[in-house]
Amino acid sequence: MQPAHREAVGGLQATAPSTLWNQEKPSGGFREDTRYYMVVKECTMEKPPQKTLKIPRGSIGQACQERNSLGRPLPPGKGKKSLRILDQTNVVLSFDEKDVLELDEKLAELLFPITNCEERYGLLCNKPRLDRAREIECGSKVRVQLRSGDEKLPGVVRFKGSLIPERTLSGIWFGVELLEEGRGHGFTEGSYQGKQLFRCEDECGVFVALDKLELWEDEEEDLGELEVDHVTLVGPEFSQIEISSRVLVQTREGPERGTIIFYGLLPGNESLGYYVGVDMVRQQRAEC
């Protein structure tokens, strides 16, 4: 039996259309390949009828095995990588190995939510920025770029994880509670599609990809590690602990003022009881 027709186009090898546009997940005894690659050179190919398919630099693909029109596996071409392009629907292509770069799964998860392929590629190439961004975890103080050209807003990461876990590559998103001048510029109170992923005031939360964040490095506001004995509410108008309550925190340096930005159980550590998160206000102390 003759193999399926193959045509080389711009550094790509395209299988016959009946195979090229089939992106169903493997079934039966086949194990899905979890190797991921980024396209580092823009490629184009012709898709019948009279349509040019463009694969931008920065696209992410998952390794897969090409099959002929009968569904039988094809041997990999020498110096080629067959990828299912995750940014587009039903696209499986064979790339020159020099035109793709393998990503570890964790990095692929972080980069995939970035919708602009060129920005995704740019972040991958900017190693110092990428290394700093990969340090962002729950509790990290960050600045958020909600829209291009807008001023970056201060916030704290409250959630890091997948929003749509059933996808092949679900992606890592960051749920951020906006602080100070950022309050009121969000679009959620910490829920996504009816599921509560973290808690904050209405319109003070956002879910963003990694490229919209940078660590908030303000040395003047760095109080260092605090030893906290207890938290005392300030003012007679507060009868119970709630978000935005003003408090005094007793530390080894004496009482410090702050504002409650979190009150609840820690995910995965519910047995430890309720915790209070306080945004500290640095006080100016006279030098002796």
C-alpha positions in Angstrom: 0.0 0.0 0.0 1.3 3.4 -0.9 1.9 5.9 2.0 -0.3 9.0 2.3 0.7 11.8 -0.1 3.1 14.4 1.6 4.0 17.8 0.3 6.9 20.0 1.6 5.8 23.6 2.1 8.0 26.4 3.7 9.9 24.1 6.0 6.8 22.1 6.9 5.6 18.7 5.8 1.8 18.4 5.4 0.0 15.1 5.5 -3.1 14.5 3.4 -6.0 16.8 4.4 -8.0 13.9 5.9 -5.2 13.4 8.4 -4.0 16.9 8.8 -7.2 18.3 10.3 -7.8 15.5 12.7 -6.9 16.5 16.2 -8.9 13.9 18.3 -7.3 12.8 21.5 -5.7 9.3 21.4 -8.0 6.5 22.4 -7.7 2.8 23.2 -4.2 1.7 24.2 -2.4 4.8 22.9 -0.7 7.0 25.5 -0.8 10.7 24.9 2.6 12.3 24.4 3.2 15.2 27.0 6.2 16.7 25.3 5.6 20.3 24.3 7.5 22.6 21.8 7.5 26.2 20.8 7.7 27.2 17.2 10.7 29.6 16.9 10.3 30.4 13.2 7.1 31.5 11.5 5.8 29.0 8.9 3.1 29.0 6.3 1.4 26.2 4.3 -1.5 25.9 1.9 -4.7 24.4 3.1 -7.3 23.4 0.4 -9.3 25.1 -0.9 -7.0 28.1 -1.6 -6.4 29.1 2.0 -3.0 29.9 3.5 -2.4 28.6 7.0 0.0 30.7 9.1 1.8 29.3 12.2 3.2 32.3 14.1 6.5 32.2 15.9 5.7 31.5 19.6 2.9 29.0 18.8 2.9 26.0 21.2 2.5 22.4 20.0 2.2 19.0 21.5 4.2 16.1 20.1 2.1 13.5 18.3 2.4 10.7 15.8 1.2 11.4 12.3 -1.2 8.9 10.8 -2.3 8.1 7.3 -5.8 8.3 5.9 -6.5 4.9 7.4 -5.4 5.9 10.9 -2.2 3.9 10.8 0.9 5.5 12.3 3.5 6.9 10.0 7.2 6.7 10.7 8.7 10.0 11.7 10.6 11.8 9.0 14.3 12.3 9.6 15.0 15.7 11.3 11.2 16.3 11.7 8.9 16.8 14.7 5.2 16.2 14.3 3.2 18.6 16.5 -0.5 19.2 17.2 -0.7 23.1 17.3 -2.6 23.9 20.5 -3.3 27.6 19.5 -5.3 26.5 16.5 -8.1 24.0 16.0 -7.4 20.6 14.3 -3.9 21.5 13.0 -1.2 18.8 13.0 2.0 19.6 11.2 5.5 18.2 10.7 8.3 20.8 11.5 12.0 20.9 10.9 13.6 20.2 14.3 15.6 23.4 14.0 12.4 25.4 13.9 11.0 24.2 17.2 12.3 24.3 20.8 11.3 21.8 23.5 9.7 23.1 26.6 9.4 21.4 30.0 5.7 20.8 30.9 5.7 23.4 33.7 7.1 26.1 31.5 4.6 25.2 28.7 1.7 25.5 31.3 3.0 29.0 32.3 3.4 30.3 28.7 0.3 28.8 27.1 -2.3 31.3 28.6 -0.4 34.2 26.9 -2.6 34.7 23.8 -0.2 36.8 21.8 2.3 34.4 20.3 5.0 37.1 19.7 4.8 38.2 23.3 5.0 34.6 24.4 8.1 34.1 22.3 9.6 37.4 23.6 9.1 36.3 27.2 10.8 33.0 26.6 13.8 34.8 25.0 14.1 37.3 27.9 15.6 34.9 30.5 16.1 37.4 33.3 12.5 38.5 33.1 11.3 34.9 32.7 13.3 33.8 35.7 11.8 36.6 37.9 8.3 35.8 36.7 8.7 32.1 37.5 9.2 33.1 41.1 5.7 34.5 41.4 3.6 32.4 43.8 0.5 32.8 46.0 1.2 35.6 48.4 3.6 37.4 46.0 3.2 41.2 45.7 2.9 42.1 42.1 2.0 44.8 39.6 -0.6 44.0 37.0 -0.8 45.3 33.5 -4.6 45.0 32.7 -4.5 46.8 29.3 -1.7 47.8 27.1 -0.6 51.4 27.8 -2.4 51.5 31.2 -0.5 52.1 34.4 0.4 48.9 36.3 -1.7 48.3 39.4 -0.5 46.9 42.7 -1.9 43.6 43.9 -1.3 40.3 45.7 -1.5 36.8 44.1 -4.2 34.8 45.7 -4.5 31.9 43.3 -2.2 30.1 40.9 -3.5 27.2 38.9 -5.7 26.0 36.0 -9.0 27.5 35.1 -10.0 24.8 32.6 -8.3 21.6 33.8 -10.0 19.3 31.2 -7.9 20.8 28.3 -4.9 19.0 27.0 -2.7 21.9 28.2 -4.8 23.8 30.7 -2.3 26.6 31.4 -1.4 28.3 34.7 -3.4 31.4 35.5 -2.9 33.9 38.3 -5.8 35.2 40.4 -4.8 38.6 41.8 -6.4 40.8 44.4 -5.9 44.4 43.4 -4.8 46.8 46.1 -4.7 50.6 46.7 -5.4 52.5 43.5 -6.2 49.2 41.8 -9.4 48.5 43.8 -12.5 48.7 41.7 -10.6 48.0 38.5 -11.1 44.3 38.6 -13.9 42.1 37.3 -14.4 39.4 39.9 -14.6 38.8 43.7 -12.4 35.7 43.2 -14.8 33.4 41.3 -14.5 32.0 37.8 -17.4 30.5 36.0 -19.2 30.0 39.4 -16.3 28.4 41.2 -14.8 30.4 44.1 -11.0 30.2 43.6 -10.1 33.0 46.1 -12.0 35.7 48.0 -11.7 39.5 47.7 -14.1 42.5 47.4 -16.3 42.9 44.3 -14.4 44.3 41.3 -11.1 43.9 43.1 -10.0 40.6 41.6 -8.6 39.6 38.2 -7.3 36.5 36.4 -4.3 37.1 34.2 -1.5 35.3 32.4 2.1 35.4 33.4 3.0 38.2 30.9 0.7 40.7 32.7 2.6 40.4 36.0 5.8 41.6 37.5 7.1 41.2 41.0 6.5 44.3 43.1 9.9 45.2 44.3 9.6 48.2 46.7 12.4 48.1 49.2 10.9 51.0 51.2 7.9 48.9 51.9 9.8 45.7 52.8 9.3 45.2 56.5 11.1 41.9 56.6 9.9 39.0 58.6 7.5 39.9 61.4 6.9 38.0 64.6 3.1 38.4 65.2 1.6 37.9 68.6 -1.9 39.1 67.9 -4.1 41.4 65.8 -6.3 44.1 67.4 -9.1 45.9 65.6 -8.8 49.7 65.4 -11.9 51.9 66.1 -15.2 51.1 67.8 -17.0 50.8 64.5 -15.6 47.4 63.9 -17.2 44.6 65.8 -15.7 41.6 63.8 -12.8 40.8 61.5 -13.6 41.5 57.9 -11.8 42.5 54.7 -10.6 46.1 54.8 -10.7 46.3 58.6 -8.0 48.5 60.0 -5.9 46.7 62.6 -2.9 46.9 64.9 -0.4 44.0 64.6 1.8 43.3 67.6 5.3 42.5 66.3 8.7 42.3 67.9 9.3 45.9 66.8 6.1 47.0 68.5 2.6 47.6 67.2 2.3 48.1 63.4 -0.8 49.4 61.6 -2.3 47.6 58.6 -5.4 46.6 56.7 -6.9 43.1 56.5 -6.8 41.8 52.9 -7.5 38.1 53.7 -9.4 36.2 56.3 -10.1 32.5 56.0 -8.8 29.0 55.7 -5.6 28.3 53.8 -6.2 26.0 50.8 -4.8 22.5 51.6 -4.2 23.5 55.3 -7.8 23.9 56.5 -7.0 22.0 59.7 -4.7 24.8 60.9 -7.7 27.1 61.4 -8.4 30.6 60.2 -5.6 33.0 59.2 -5.6 36.7 58.8 -3.6 38.4 56.0 -2.6 42.0 56.7 -1.3 44.7 54.3 1.1 46.5 56.5 1.6 50.3 56.6 5.2 51.3 57.1 5.5 53.9 59.9 8.2 56.5 59.9 10.3 56.2 63.1 12.5 59.0 64.4 16.1 58.1 64.6 17.7 58.3 68.1 
